[in-house]
Amino acid sequence: GAGVSQSPSNKVTEKGKDVELRCDPISGHTALYWYRQRLGQGLEFLIYFQGNSAPDKSGLPSDRFSAERTGESVSTLTIQRTQQEDSAVYLCASSLVGGTGGAEQYFGPGTRLTVT
Amino acid sequence: KNEVEQSPQNLTAQEGEFITINCSYSVGISALHWLQQHPGGGIVSLFMLSSGKKKHGRLIATINIQEKHSSLHITASHPRDSAVYICAVRSWETSGSRLTFGEGTQLTVNP
């Protein structure tokens, strides 16, 4: 079956513009995660959605970042007033279930964001 | 100090060698993941484990909960194994949902 897909694959934007990144999880996966990977650095957690529960937003770096998920399907990550330090690869992952026990996470190909 | 530390940061091996990558963590965990990131950036989950040992092909992952340590072994390494290997933990001490990642180990296997 289809894996996790993300769009766009690459995005170049000017400082101060808003961007929207999209993630389509694997069908039936109730948990969805957004991560960020800056150049040469490790992965950072941003936000987690589990079914209809309130999302865990504890990893969002500032109030310029927000994310939504429609039910158990598509999620969008929005960055307002982009800054150069937002340049990174934004990765989405989904898993069958979330929570403390969790399950194997399946990663999308990522969106490479460059803020000029 | 990072909650998850990997060693070594970089590893170069000759084809056929046995490889070990180590991961130590400082928090209580419910699960530990080993991930592989290819040169193009794609990430593949290799293992998720909470105790003991798992094996898949030439890859073996072990975890010692008491010592808060996990190892990833690659037997009969091959150039196609060249990638970044990432250890990540799901901690019940912080948030039950998020993964906390190590910095990764860059493995290069030469023919």
Backbone of each chain as ProteinMPNN parsed JSONL, in Angstrom:
{"seq_chain_A": "GAGVSQSPSNKVTEKGKDVELRCDPISGHTALYWYRQRLGQGLEFLIYFQGNSAPDKSGLPSDRFSAERTGESVSTLTIQRTQQEDSAVYLCASSLVGGTGGAEQYFGPGTRLTVT", "coords_chain_A": {"N_chain_A": [[0.824, -1.202, 0.0], [0.212, 2.393, -0.136], [2.69, 4.595, 1.133], [3.629, 7.041, 3.626], [3.029, 10.257, 2.478], [4.332, 13.42, 1.452], [3.997, 16.902, 0.787], [4.947, 20.162, -0.432], [7.851, 18.63, -2.031], [10.085, 20.15, -2.049], [10.6, 23.484, -0.941], [11.062, 26.824, -1.489], [11.221, 29.881, 0.056], [10.643, 33.361, 0.762], [12.001, 35.232, 3.445], [9.748, 36.027, 6.025], [7.423, 35.343, 4.724], [4.485, 33.212, 4.743], [4.25, 29.639, 5.061], [2.9, 26.478, 4.05], [2.844, 23.135, 4.837], [2.229, 19.811, 3.801], [0.951, 16.651, 4.874], [0.207, 13.325, 4.165], [-0.921, 10.663, 5.838], [-0.418, 7.091, 6.33], [-3.191, 5.156, 5.446], [-5.554, 4.484, 7.948], [-3.826, 4.743, 10.042], [-3.687, 5.998, 13.245], [-2.111, 7.729, 14.639], [-0.063, 10.615, 14.214], [2.881, 12.34, 13.456], [4.975, 15.215, 13.514], [8.232, 16.165, 12.648], [11.395, 17.893, 12.764], [14.385, 18.491, 10.967], [17.272, 20.078, 11.095], [20.001, 21.215, 9.05], [22.681, 19.043, 9.241], [22.065, 18.326, 11.808], [20.344, 16.563, 14.476], [17.107, 14.896, 14.624], [14.169, 16.662, 15.593], [11.361, 16.661, 17.688], [8.159, 17.961, 16.894], [5.208, 18.098, 16.906], [2.348, 16.11, 17.82], [-0.355, 14.086, 16.86], [-3.137, 12.247, 17.93], [-5.698, 10.387, 17.042], [-8.811, 11.718, 17.921], [-7.98, 13.134, 20.06], [-6.647, 15.908, 22.022], [-3.935, 17.579, 20.491], [-0.419, 16.99, 21.095], [1.495, 19.589, 21.537], [3.942, 20.261, 22.427], [6.497, 20.398, 21.337], [6.656, 22.442, 19.496], [8.457, 25.183, 18.275], [7.899, 27.939, 18.406], [5.244, 30.435, 18.534], [4.759, 30.902, 15.926], [4.51, 28.621, 14.611], [2.138, 26.184, 13.679], [-0.22, 23.495, 13.593], [-2.555, 21.34, 11.998], [-4.947, 18.69, 11.951], [-7.157, 16.771, 10.115], [-9.499, 14.81, 11.341], [-8.537, 11.509, 11.083], [-6.829, 11.821, 8.994], [-5.333, 13.807, 6.581], [-2.698, 16.083, 7.43], [-1.666, 19.431, 8.11], [1.133, 21.523, 8.382], [1.825, 24.694, 9.416], [3.838, 27.495, 8.958], [4.257, 30.656, 10.032], [5.318, 33.909, 8.983], [8.046, 33.311, 8.149], [11.412, 32.567, 9.156], [14.993, 32.647, 8.695], [16.16, 30.701, 10.271], [14.264, 28.751, 10.245], [14.731, 27.124, 8.153], [14.992, 23.867, 7.08], [14.584, 20.271, 6.977], [11.39, 19.043, 7.002], [9.759, 16.499, 8.503], [7.259, 14.039, 8.347], [5.55, 11.524, 10.141], [3.724, 8.475, 10.579], [1.823, 6.246, 12.651], [0.317, 3.127, 13.6], [-0.889, 3.124, 16.114], [-0.689, 5.393, 18.913], [0.567, 6.938, 21.866], [1.928, 5.846, 25.071], [2.936, 3.235, 24.795], [3.054, 2.972, 22.037], [3.954, 2.494, 18.555], [5.566, 1.137, 15.64], [6.975, 3.674, 13.664], [6.272, 5.181, 10.56], [7.934, 6.916, 8.134], [7.584, 9.854, 6.12], [8.888, 11.243, 3.009], [9.765, 13.774, 3.488], [9.799, 17.41, 3.547], [11.8, 19.762, 2.134], [12.607, 22.781, 3.347], [13.586, 25.975, 2.466], [14.517, 29.076, 3.543], [14.96, 32.213, 2.332]], "CA_chain_A": [[0.0, 0.0, 0.0], [0.936, 3.651, -0.198], [3.332, 5.015, 2.366], [3.368, 8.416, 4.016], [3.451, 11.187, 1.441], [4.432, 14.816, 1.885], [4.133, 17.863, -0.303], [5.808, 19.856, -1.568], [9.104, 17.981, -1.652], [10.994, 21.266, -1.818], [9.931, 24.777, -0.902], [11.934, 27.964, -1.227], [10.371, 31.026, 0.352], [11.335, 34.538, 1.27], [11.811, 35.544, 4.86], [8.542, 36.791, 6.321], [6.246, 34.724, 4.095], [3.907, 32.031, 5.395], [4.291, 28.419, 4.259], [2.044, 25.382, 4.512], [3.374, 21.841, 4.438], [1.148, 18.831, 3.885], [1.301, 15.256, 5.131], [-0.838, 12.317, 4.032], [-0.424, 9.475, 6.534], [-0.901, 5.79, 5.866], [-4.596, 4.984, 5.783], [-5.798, 3.663, 9.131], [-2.92, 5.109, 11.135], [-4.35, 6.997, 14.079], [-1.117, 8.663, 15.199], [0.699, 11.363, 13.214], [3.941, 13.12, 14.094], [5.818, 16.113, 12.719], [9.593, 16.347, 13.162], [12.226, 18.81, 11.988], [15.814, 18.166, 10.969], [18.116, 21.125, 10.533], [21.176, 20.703, 8.357], [23.748, 18.537, 10.084], [21.63, 18.11, 13.174], [19.434, 15.458, 14.699], [15.673, 15.129, 14.486], [13.489, 17.278, 16.735], [9.911, 16.5, 17.714], [7.392, 19.204, 16.836], [3.82, 17.965, 17.337], [1.817, 14.746, 17.711], [-1.807, 13.942, 16.847], [-3.625, 10.892, 18.181], [-7.133, 10.323, 16.886], [-9.526, 12.967, 18.178], [-7.457, 13.744, 21.292], [-5.932, 17.172, 21.86], [-2.567, 17.285, 20.064], [0.727, 17.323, 21.942], [2.182, 20.655, 20.814], [5.047, 20.691, 23.292], [7.746, 20.567, 20.598], [6.62, 23.579, 18.575], [9.477, 26.113, 18.768], [7.366, 29.286, 18.65], [3.828, 30.545, 18.15], [4.642, 31.03, 14.463], [4.265, 27.266, 14.114], [0.871, 25.571, 14.06], [-0.541, 22.332, 12.77], [-3.928, 20.831, 12.102], [-5.198, 17.396, 11.339], [-8.577, 16.523, 9.895], [-9.809, 13.435, 11.734], [-7.346, 10.646, 11.06], [-6.261, 11.885, 7.649], [-4.305, 14.774, 6.22], [-2.265, 17.108, 8.38], [-0.887, 20.539, 7.548], [1.991, 22.286, 9.29], [1.913, 26.064, 8.912], [4.836, 28.364, 9.579], [3.971, 32.046, 9.68], [6.429, 34.869, 9.062], [9.221, 32.446, 8.2], [12.735, 33.099, 9.447], [16.023, 31.803, 8.101], [16.409, 29.532, 11.122], [13.244, 27.725, 9.991], [15.212, 26.267, 7.068], [15.188, 22.514, 7.598], [13.712, 19.261, 6.387], [10.256, 18.761, 7.883], [9.382, 15.106, 8.292], [6.016, 13.566, 8.928], [5.513, 10.078, 10.353], [2.47, 7.989, 11.141], [1.87, 4.898, 13.213], [-1.014, 2.539, 13.772], [-1.374, 3.671, 17.371], [0.291, 6.246, 19.561], [0.59, 6.74, 23.3], [3.165, 5.453, 25.731], [3.463, 2.016, 24.178], [3.399, 3.37, 20.68], [4.115, 1.496, 17.514], [6.572, 1.509, 14.661], [6.614, 4.872, 12.918], [6.604, 5.174, 9.144], [8.283, 8.288, 7.798], [7.466, 10.375, 4.773], [10.161, 11.645, 2.401], [10.157, 15.082, 3.988], [9.76, 18.64, 2.757], [12.982, 20.594, 2.398], [12.241, 24.201, 3.347], [14.694, 26.929, 2.46], [14.048, 30.455, 3.716], [16.037, 33.091, 1.839]], "C_chain_A": [[0.848, 1.237, 0.0], [1.525, 3.966, 1.163], [2.894, 6.41, 2.726], [3.865, 9.322, 2.895], [3.436, 12.608, 1.988], [4.551, 15.703, 0.659], [4.219, 19.277, 0.253], [7.074, 19.134, -1.105], [10.17, 19.041, -1.338], [10.212, 22.56, -1.821], [10.982, 25.834, -0.595], [11.028, 29.168, -1.028], [11.207, 32.182, 0.87], [11.033, 34.734, 2.75], [10.561, 36.408, 5.042], [7.273, 36.232, 5.705], [5.749, 33.554, 4.941], [4.053, 30.824, 4.465], [3.392, 27.367, 4.893], [2.599, 24.082, 3.945], [2.308, 20.786, 4.697], [1.696, 17.431, 4.111], [0.068, 14.382, 4.97], [-0.348, 11.036, 4.697], [-0.921, 8.198, 5.863], [-2.341, 5.618, 6.345], [-4.748, 4.044, 6.978], [-4.874, 3.961, 10.29], [-3.545, 6.241, 11.94], [-3.385, 8.053, 14.601], [-0.312, 9.305, 14.073], [1.654, 12.299, 13.93], [4.582, 14.047, 13.059], [7.165, 16.264, 13.437], [10.315, 17.345, 12.246], [13.676, 18.365, 12.077], [16.566, 19.297, 10.287], [19.372, 20.507, 9.966], [22.251, 20.281, 9.356], [23.36, 18.249, 11.517], [20.672, 16.933, 13.266], [17.981, 15.865, 14.53], [15.104, 15.733, 15.768], [11.99, 17.035, 16.604], [9.237, 17.861, 17.665], [6.0, 19.033, 17.452], [3.337, 16.555, 17.039], [0.295, 14.794, 17.777], [-2.156, 12.476, 17.098], [-5.146, 10.916, 18.112], [-7.781, 11.683, 17.084], [-9.065, 13.649, 19.461], [-6.793, 15.074, 20.982], [-4.484, 16.868, 21.481], [-1.54, 17.662, 21.116], [1.587, 18.322, 21.164], [3.489, 21.062, 21.483], [6.356, 20.914, 22.555], [7.763, 21.759, 19.656], [7.537, 24.682, 19.109], [8.979, 27.525, 19.038], [5.916, 29.326, 18.213], [3.662, 30.816, 16.661], [4.311, 29.677, 13.826], [2.901, 26.783, 14.595], [0.627, 24.386, 13.148], [-1.971, 21.921, 13.025], [-3.97, 19.441, 11.498], [-6.692, 17.198, 11.261], [-8.865, 15.06, 10.211], [-8.552, 12.596, 11.802], [-6.741, 10.663, 9.663], [-5.203, 12.975, 7.571], [-3.977, 15.714, 7.369], [-1.509, 18.204, 7.623], [-0.108, 21.217, 8.666], [2.174, 23.661, 8.671], [2.981, 26.816, 9.696], [4.553, 29.777, 9.102], [5.242, 32.882, 9.821], [7.765, 34.135, 9.16], [10.516, 33.223, 8.437], [13.773, 32.15, 8.865], [16.317, 30.574, 8.953], [15.347, 28.45, 10.987], [13.677, 26.785, 8.867], [15.599, 24.908, 7.635], [14.42, 21.551, 6.702], [12.631, 18.943, 7.417], [9.717, 17.382, 7.526], [8.083, 14.793, 9.013], [6.114, 12.052, 9.082], [4.133, 9.689, 10.861], [2.679, 6.598, 11.711], [0.447, 4.434, 13.486], [-1.674, 3.061, 15.03], [-0.293, 4.571, 17.94], [0.343, 5.926, 21.03], [1.914, 6.202, 23.79], [3.775, 4.201, 25.108], [3.903, 2.277, 22.764], [3.482, 2.209, 19.73], [5.181, 2.008, 16.563], [6.073, 2.721, 13.877], [7.121, 4.759, 11.482], [6.775, 6.621, 8.694], [8.001, 8.615, 6.338], [8.823, 10.826, 4.262], [10.645, 13.011, 2.853], [9.91, 16.205, 3.001], [10.981, 19.464, 3.133], [12.576, 22.055, 2.247], [13.495, 25.053, 3.418], [14.11, 28.331, 2.533], [15.196, 31.382, 3.346], [15.904, 34.511, 2.385]], "O_chain_A": [[2.07, 1.156, 0.121], [0.945, 3.652, 2.202], [1.903, 6.913, 2.198], [4.99, 9.17, 2.419], [2.641, 12.951, 2.864], [5.121, 15.317, -0.361], [3.631, 19.568, 1.294], [7.331, 19.043, 0.096], [11.031, 18.847, -0.48], [9.273, 22.727, -2.6], [11.692, 25.761, 0.407], [10.162, 29.441, -1.859], [12.327, 32.001, 1.349], [9.939, 34.432, 3.226], [10.346, 37.381, 4.32], [6.169, 36.598, 6.109], [6.489, 32.985, 5.744], [3.989, 30.96, 3.243], [3.157, 27.367, 6.101], [2.797, 23.946, 2.738], [1.577, 20.855, 5.685], [2.761, 17.073, 3.608], [-0.981, 14.653, 5.555], [0.554, 10.383, 4.173], [-1.741, 8.238, 4.946], [-2.663, 5.898, 7.5], [-4.16, 2.963, 7.019], [-5.103, 3.49, 11.404], [-3.886, 7.294, 11.403], [-3.803, 9.152, 14.966], [0.073, 8.643, 13.11], [1.28, 12.968, 14.893], [4.709, 13.699, 11.885], [7.227, 16.462, 14.65], [9.895, 17.599, 11.117], [14.138, 17.917, 13.126], [16.509, 19.457, 9.068], [19.763, 19.406, 10.353], [22.673, 21.067, 10.205], [24.217, 17.96, 12.352], [20.245, 16.382, 12.252], [17.672, 17.037, 14.32], [15.5, 15.368, 16.875], [11.424, 17.189, 15.521], [9.684, 18.806, 18.316], [5.649, 19.733, 18.402], [3.839, 15.887, 16.134], [-0.276, 15.459, 18.641], [-1.531, 11.577, 16.535], [-5.803, 11.412, 19.027], [-7.357, 12.677, 16.494], [-9.675, 14.622, 19.906], [-6.421, 15.345, 19.84], [-3.864, 15.992, 22.084], [-1.772, 18.554, 21.932], [2.316, 17.944, 20.247], [4.072, 22.091, 21.142], [7.252, 21.563, 23.095], [8.803, 22.056, 19.068], [7.414, 25.078, 20.268], [9.587, 28.244, 19.831], [5.412, 28.383, 17.602], [2.535, 30.947, 16.181], [3.894, 29.599, 12.671], [2.548, 26.949, 15.762], [1.2, 24.291, 12.063], [-2.521, 22.123, 14.107], [-3.15, 19.073, 10.657], [-7.41, 17.433, 12.233], [-8.512, 14.173, 9.434], [-7.605, 12.945, 12.506], [-6.208, 9.656, 9.196], [-4.296, 13.043, 8.401], [-4.839, 16.089, 8.164], [-0.814, 17.943, 6.641], [-0.631, 21.451, 9.755], [2.626, 23.78, 7.532], [3.019, 26.777, 10.925], [4.603, 30.058, 7.905], [6.11, 32.606, 10.649], [8.516, 34.309, 10.12], [10.686, 34.357, 7.989], [13.474, 30.991, 8.578], [16.682, 29.524, 8.424], [15.494, 27.36, 11.54], [13.045, 25.75, 8.655], [16.421, 24.808, 8.545], [13.702, 21.963, 5.791], [12.932, 18.615, 8.564], [9.281, 17.135, 6.402], [7.852, 15.231, 10.14], [6.703, 11.378, 8.237], [3.455, 10.491, 11.503], [3.587, 5.87, 11.309], [-0.486, 5.23, 13.588], [-2.858, 3.4, 15.032], [0.862, 4.527, 17.516], [0.181, 4.769, 21.417], [2.888, 6.11, 23.043], [4.989, 4.122, 24.919], [4.981, 1.861, 22.342], [3.124, 1.08, 20.065], [5.637, 3.147, 16.662], [4.91, 2.786, 13.479], [8.237, 4.306, 11.228], [5.873, 7.445, 8.853], [8.155, 7.777, 5.449], [9.806, 10.796, 5.003], [11.801, 13.369, 2.63], [9.822, 15.991, 1.792], [11.174, 19.819, 4.296], [12.242, 22.506, 1.152], [14.342, 24.885, 4.295], [13.307, 28.725, 1.687], [16.264, 31.346, 3.957], [16.725, 35.373, 2.071]]}, "seq_chain_B": "KNEVEQSPQNLTAQEGEFITINCSYSVGISALHWLQQHPGGGIVSLFMLSSGKKKHGRLIATINIQEKHSSLHITASHPRDSAVYICAVRSWETSGSRLTFGEGTQLTVNP", "coords_chain_B": {"N_chain_B": [[23.58, 17.671, 28.943], [22.639, 15.341, 26.49], [19.554, 13.519, 26.321], [19.662, 11.198, 24.9], [22.362, 9.454, 23.749], [24.692, 8.65, 21.249], [27.223, 6.439, 20.049], [29.849, 5.302, 17.894], [30.213, 8.703, 16.563], [30.936, 8.824, 13.933], [31.726, 6.227, 11.671], [33.828, 4.138, 9.935], [34.121, 1.352, 7.884], [35.363, -1.738, 6.505], [34.078, -3.673, 3.821], [32.276, -6.515, 4.828], [32.999, -6.501, 7.481], [32.11, -6.75, 10.985], [29.842, -4.735, 12.625], [29.223, -2.421, 15.235], [27.005, -0.242, 16.783], [26.391, 2.042, 19.324], [24.021, 3.032, 21.857], [23.081, 5.106, 24.43], [20.916, 6.058, 27.09], [19.19, 8.353, 29.263], [16.786, 8.449, 30.521], [13.676, 7.041, 31.764], [12.213, 4.573, 29.759], [9.662, 3.57, 27.423], [9.896, 2.403, 25.012], [12.391, 1.741, 22.518], [13.753, 2.896, 19.517], [15.381, 2.016, 16.485], [16.553, 3.663, 13.686], [17.104, 4.128, 10.169], [18.719, 6.357, 8.097], [18.866, 7.226, 4.835], [21.288, 8.344, 2.357], [19.858, 10.071, 0.654], [18.025, 11.111, 2.35], [15.701, 9.808, 3.167], [13.921, 8.073, 5.741], [13.925, 5.046, 7.448], [12.318, 2.758, 9.534], [13.984, 0.509, 11.558], [14.011, -1.168, 13.865], [11.868, -1.619, 16.693], [12.043, -1.81, 20.077], [11.608, -3.046, 23.414], [12.677, -4.713, 25.21], [15.221, -7.241, 25.577], [16.183, -8.777, 22.561], [16.274, -8.324, 19.03], [16.149, -9.555, 15.684], [16.807, -9.027, 12.268], [17.386, -10.141, 9.249], [20.619, -9.284, 8.451], [20.866, -7.603, 10.53], [20.943, -6.851, 13.983], [19.428, -6.002, 17.01], [19.854, -5.038, 20.336], [18.848, -4.6, 23.761], [19.423, -3.325, 27.003], [17.691, -2.832, 29.686], [18.156, -2.25, 32.378], [20.734, -1.19, 32.354], [20.334, 0.914, 30.704], [20.934, 0.976, 27.912], [21.513, 0.346, 24.474], [22.345, -1.62, 21.621], [23.158, -1.685, 18.159], [23.809, -4.036, 15.789], [25.571, -4.925, 12.85], [26.025, -7.533, 10.765], [28.449, -8.96, 8.522], [28.983, -6.603, 6.862], [28.042, -4.345, 4.217], [28.609, -2.198, 1.374], [26.111, -1.02, 0.745], [24.983, -0.675, 3.186], [25.778, 1.724, 4.079], [24.913, 4.628, 5.676], [23.069, 6.902, 7.82], [22.585, 6.005, 11.118], [20.119, 6.049, 13.518], [19.263, 6.383, 16.868], [16.392, 6.339, 18.892], [14.214, 7.261, 21.564], [11.207, 6.493, 23.334], [9.879, 8.064, 25.935], [8.494, 7.569, 29.123], [8.82, 9.365, 31.061], [8.83, 11.927, 30.117], [7.068, 12.803, 27.686], [4.47, 10.719, 26.699], [4.259, 10.286, 24.023], [6.089, 11.437, 22.236], [9.133, 11.014, 20.309], [12.515, 11.017, 21.3], [15.579, 11.862, 19.963], [18.824, 10.477, 19.207], [21.976, 11.872, 18.045], [22.759, 10.53, 15.849], [24.655, 8.12, 13.924], [27.064, 8.157, 11.54], [27.634, 5.872, 9.147], [30.009, 4.447, 7.056], [30.656, 2.111, 4.655], [33.216, 0.645, 3.048], [34.079, -0.794, -0.131]], "CA_chain_B": [[23.765, 16.301, 28.444], [21.472, 14.867, 25.775], [18.894, 12.349, 26.906], [20.049, 10.03, 24.104], [23.698, 9.647, 23.198], [25.146, 7.564, 20.403], [28.647, 6.375, 19.721], [30.576, 6.54, 17.612], [29.516, 9.646, 15.685], [31.29, 8.407, 12.581], [32.312, 4.889, 11.645], [34.2, 3.651, 8.601], [34.433, -0.064, 7.938], [35.563, -2.44, 5.246], [33.028, -4.639, 3.521], [32.407, -7.798, 5.507], [33.26, -6.345, 8.909], [31.025, -6.725, 11.962], [29.728, -3.346, 13.074], [28.394, -2.162, 16.416], [26.683, 1.149, 17.109], [25.881, 2.056, 20.689], [23.084, 4.078, 22.253], [22.809, 5.19, 25.868], [19.879, 7.03, 27.367], [19.202, 8.718, 30.68], [15.415, 8.536, 31.016], [12.92, 5.805, 31.698], [11.624, 4.49, 28.43], [8.696, 2.515, 27.126], [10.362, 1.738, 23.791], [13.552, 2.314, 21.841], [13.693, 2.685, 18.07], [16.544, 2.225, 15.626], [16.136, 4.154, 12.387], [18.16, 4.265, 9.176], [18.478, 7.48, 7.193], [19.674, 7.058, 3.638], [21.914, 9.586, 1.879], [18.849, 10.958, 0.081], [17.238, 11.69, 3.432], [14.582, 8.979, 3.583], [14.102, 7.388, 7.015], [13.263, 3.749, 7.55], [12.372, 2.186, 10.871], [14.609, -0.81, 11.546], [13.552, -1.934, 15.012], [11.315, -1.021, 17.891], [12.157, -2.838, 21.103], [11.514, -2.615, 24.812], [13.466, -5.649, 26.01], [15.83, -8.351, 24.874], [16.946, -8.761, 21.316], [15.525, -8.592, 17.8], [17.027, -9.805, 14.534], [16.178, -8.965, 10.958], [18.446, -10.309, 8.27], [21.973, -9.106, 9.001], [20.788, -6.606, 11.607], [20.54, -7.333, 15.307], [19.329, -4.936, 18.0], [19.721, -5.511, 21.715], [18.628, -3.542, 24.737], [19.559, -3.671, 28.413], [16.895, -1.796, 30.342], [18.792, -1.877, 33.652], [21.904, -0.356, 32.074], [19.88, 1.99, 29.814], [21.867, 0.89, 26.798], [21.118, -0.496, 23.357], [23.328, -1.732, 20.549], [22.748, -2.146, 16.841], [24.909, -4.758, 15.156], [25.413, -5.3, 11.444], [26.978, -8.59, 10.406], [28.837, -9.016, 7.101], [28.579, -5.299, 6.339], [28.086, -4.151, 2.772], [28.529, -0.76, 1.062], [24.738, -0.492, 0.761], [24.619, -0.358, 4.572], [26.235, 3.093, 4.367], [23.756, 5.466, 6.006], [23.083, 7.382, 9.201], [21.762, 5.173, 11.997], [19.611, 6.932, 14.563], [18.589, 5.781, 18.019], [15.367, 7.235, 19.435], [13.493, 6.635, 22.666], [9.908, 6.985, 23.763], [10.067, 8.11, 27.374], [7.31, 7.815, 29.939], [9.135, 10.445, 32.009], [8.575, 13.238, 29.496], [5.75, 12.698, 27.076], [4.276, 9.345, 26.251], [4.068, 10.144, 22.595], [7.163, 11.912, 21.386], [10.427, 10.354, 20.268], [13.706, 11.838, 21.488], [16.539, 11.251, 19.059], [20.254, 10.708, 19.277], [22.504, 12.681, 16.951], [23.005, 9.692, 14.683], [25.987, 7.595, 13.622], [27.303, 8.074, 10.097], [28.379, 4.659, 8.806], [30.482, 4.289, 5.687], [31.256, 0.799, 4.422], [33.987, 0.674, 1.801], [34.195, -2.107, -0.79]], "C_chain_B": [[22.478, 15.876, 27.738], [20.873, 13.663, 26.468], [19.296, 11.069, 26.187], [21.413, 10.319, 23.479], [24.113, 8.404, 22.416], [26.655, 7.623, 20.25], [28.894, 5.177, 18.816], [29.725, 7.485, 16.76], [29.723, 9.267, 14.232], [31.997, 7.072, 12.646], [32.586, 4.508, 10.201], [34.651, 2.21, 8.726], [34.71, -0.593, 6.541], [34.441, -3.456, 5.073], [33.314, -5.964, 4.22], [32.62, -7.685, 7.003], [31.975, -6.379, 9.726], [31.004, -5.333, 12.598], [28.828, -3.261, 14.298], [28.234, -0.663, 16.609], [25.977, 1.137, 18.466], [24.972, 3.245, 20.956], [22.869, 3.994, 23.758], [21.78, 6.276, 26.11], [19.746, 7.221, 28.867], [17.811, 8.791, 31.298], [14.768, 7.161, 31.018], [12.175, 5.726, 30.383], [10.563, 3.397, 28.374], [9.096, 1.769, 25.859], [11.575, 2.477, 23.241], [13.473, 1.933, 20.37], [15.083, 2.84, 17.468], [16.023, 2.566, 14.235], [17.351, 4.229, 11.463], [17.781, 5.414, 8.247], [19.446, 7.378, 6.026], [20.26, 8.384, 3.193], [20.912, 10.565, 1.266], [17.928, 11.574, 1.115], [16.098, 10.836, 3.929], [14.902, 8.208, 4.852], [13.27, 6.119, 7.043], [13.402, 3.259, 8.981], [12.952, 0.782, 10.781], [14.04, -1.7, 12.651], [12.826, -1.026, 15.994], [11.378, -2.103, 18.954], [12.089, -2.246, 22.492], [12.239, -3.572, 25.74], [14.145, -6.629, 25.071], [16.517, -8.014, 23.573], [15.991, -8.997, 20.154], [16.51, -8.738, 16.647], [16.209, -9.701, 13.265], [17.277, -9.007, 9.921], [19.811, -10.2, 8.934], [22.006, -8.115, 10.163], [20.288, -7.239, 12.894], [20.501, -6.127, 16.233], [19.129, -5.555, 19.37], [19.477, -4.324, 22.629], [18.781, -4.111, 26.136], [18.884, -2.547, 29.2], [17.568, -1.323, 31.637], [19.96, -0.932, 33.422], [21.567, 0.824, 31.171], [20.805, 2.089, 28.593], [21.301, -0.044, 25.727], [22.251, -0.522, 22.341], [22.648, -2.195, 19.275], [23.97, -2.793, 16.201], [24.561, -5.033, 13.701], [26.466, -6.358, 11.157], [27.238, -8.54, 8.902], [28.444, -7.727, 6.39], [28.858, -5.184, 4.845], [28.02, -2.66, 2.488], [27.117, -0.191, 1.078], [24.232, -0.218, 2.18], [25.03, 1.071, 4.949], [25.021, 4.005, 4.513], [24.002, 6.072, 7.38], [22.123, 6.517, 10.003], [21.408, 5.996, 13.234], [18.904, 6.109, 15.633], [17.573, 6.79, 18.554], [14.609, 6.504, 20.541], [12.144, 7.293, 22.867], [9.927, 6.909, 25.282], [8.764, 8.362, 28.105], [7.561, 8.923, 30.962], [8.806, 11.813, 31.435], [7.174, 13.234, 28.909], [5.598, 11.305, 26.521], [4.302, 9.171, 24.758], [5.315, 10.471, 21.772], [8.354, 10.969, 21.393], [11.507, 11.396, 20.52], [14.849, 11.124, 20.791], [17.978, 11.485, 19.492], [20.701, 11.483, 18.047], [22.793, 11.855, 15.697], [24.452, 9.25, 14.563], [26.109, 7.456, 12.112], [28.177, 6.861, 9.828], [28.749, 4.677, 7.332], [31.15, 2.93, 5.577], [31.92, 0.829, 3.056], [34.123, -0.714, 1.195], [35.617, -2.634, -0.704]], "O_chain_B": [[21.381, 16.016, 28.278], [21.574, 12.885, 27.115], [19.279, 9.987, 26.774], [21.586, 11.309, 22.768], [23.916, 7.272, 22.856], [27.274, 8.685, 20.311], [28.228, 4.15, 18.949], [28.649, 7.112, 16.295], [28.814, 9.371, 13.408], [32.774, 6.814, 13.565], [31.696, 4.55, 9.352], [35.473, 1.885, 9.583], [34.343, 0.017, 5.536], [33.929, -4.019, 6.041], [34.438, -6.465, 4.204], [32.443, -8.664, 7.728], [30.894, -6.075, 9.222], [32.033, -4.828, 13.048], [27.805, -3.941, 14.384], [29.211, 0.087, 16.599], [25.085, 0.325, 18.712], [25.128, 4.316, 20.368], [22.518, 2.94, 24.29], [21.769, 7.295, 25.421], [20.142, 6.357, 29.65], [17.668, 9.153, 32.466], [15.245, 6.234, 30.363], [11.572, 6.705, 29.943], [10.566, 2.447, 29.156], [8.681, 0.628, 25.654], [11.757, 3.673, 23.47], [13.165, 0.792, 20.026], [15.864, 3.692, 17.892], [15.177, 1.867, 13.678], [18.484, 4.376, 11.923], [16.685, 5.45, 7.688], [20.664, 7.434, 6.193], [19.782, 9.441, 3.606], [21.109, 11.777, 1.357], [17.138, 12.461, 0.796], [15.565, 11.096, 5.008], [16.026, 7.739, 5.027], [12.085, 6.117, 6.711], [14.48, 3.338, 9.57], [12.464, -0.044, 10.01], [13.639, -2.837, 12.404], [13.123, 0.163, 16.112], [10.835, -3.191, 18.766], [12.462, -1.094, 22.716], [12.403, -3.284, 26.926], [13.719, -6.829, 23.934], [17.325, -7.089, 23.494], [15.03, -9.76, 20.265], [17.574, -8.118, 16.642], [15.089, -10.204, 13.177], [18.009, -8.035, 9.733], [20.117, -10.939, 9.87], [23.072, -7.83, 10.71], [19.354, -8.041, 12.901], [21.43, -5.318, 16.243], [18.334, -6.479, 19.539], [19.848, -3.192, 22.316], [18.336, -5.222, 26.426], [19.437, -1.458, 29.356], [17.55, -0.133, 31.95], [20.165, 0.011, 34.186], [22.434, 1.654, 30.899], [21.369, 3.142, 28.296], [20.699, -1.075, 26.028], [23.017, 0.434, 22.219], [21.701, -2.981, 19.299], [25.028, -2.174, 16.088], [23.416, -5.334, 13.364], [27.663, -6.104, 11.292], [26.379, -8.139, 8.117], [27.67, -7.748, 5.434], [29.76, -5.819, 4.297], [27.434, -1.916, 3.275], [26.93, 0.986, 1.386], [23.18, 0.395, 2.359], [24.666, 1.563, 6.017], [24.211, 4.136, 3.596], [25.015, 5.793, 8.022], [20.975, 6.322, 9.604], [22.277, 6.558, 13.901], [18.064, 5.259, 15.338], [17.879, 7.978, 18.654], [14.389, 5.295, 20.468], [11.963, 8.483, 22.607], [9.983, 5.82, 25.853], [8.012, 9.268, 27.747], [6.639, 9.367, 31.646], [8.533, 12.754, 32.181], [6.212, 13.622, 29.571], [6.535, 10.771, 25.926], [4.359, 8.046, 24.262], [5.564, 9.853, 20.737], [8.566, 10.222, 22.348], [11.429, 12.518, 20.019], [15.068, 9.93, 20.999], [18.318, 12.523, 20.058], [19.918, 11.722, 17.128], [23.039, 12.404, 14.623], [25.361, 9.926, 15.042], [25.346, 6.722, 11.483], [29.337, 6.828, 10.238], [27.899, 4.898, 6.469], [32.093, 2.629, 6.309], [31.259, 1.017, 2.035], [34.266, -1.699, 1.919], [35.903, -3.723, -1.202]]}, "name": "protein", "num_of_chains": 2, "seq": "GAGVSQSPSNKVTEKGKDVELRCDPISGHTALYWYRQRLGQGLEFLIYFQGNSAPDKSGLPSDRFSAERTGESVSTLTIQRTQQEDSAVYLCASSLVGGTGGAEQYFGPGTRLTVTKNEVEQSPQNLTAQEGEFITINCSYSVGISALHWLQQHPGGGIVSLFMLSSGKKKHGRLIATINIQEKHSSLHITASHPRDSAVYICAVRSWETSGSRLTFGEGTQLTVNP"}
